[in-house]
């Protein structure tokens, strides 16, 4: 879903908000993104979920998922051990998943 967010952000001419800062299983909402307006709404909804995360979570997700650094590289950039990065990355994904579920952007299978 974060890759979809990155792609949609760039299409609507807006850099993803988490890039400005130096998943559990589920189904993406069935809301189709067919128009420019749909893409803008999707981007804003995901940004709202990301903004509710702690700053470190946003930095970790930005480095690993959106900027495609390995966890080892991201750990070095953020000044932490690789082991801490692995643990904190999973926690960040869990917190983001909770936000996405709460906002109904992510729907768990029945």
Helices and strands as residue ranges (DSSP letters): H 2-11, G 17-20, E 27-28, H 36-51, H 55-61, I 62-66, H 71-78, H 82-102, E 106-107
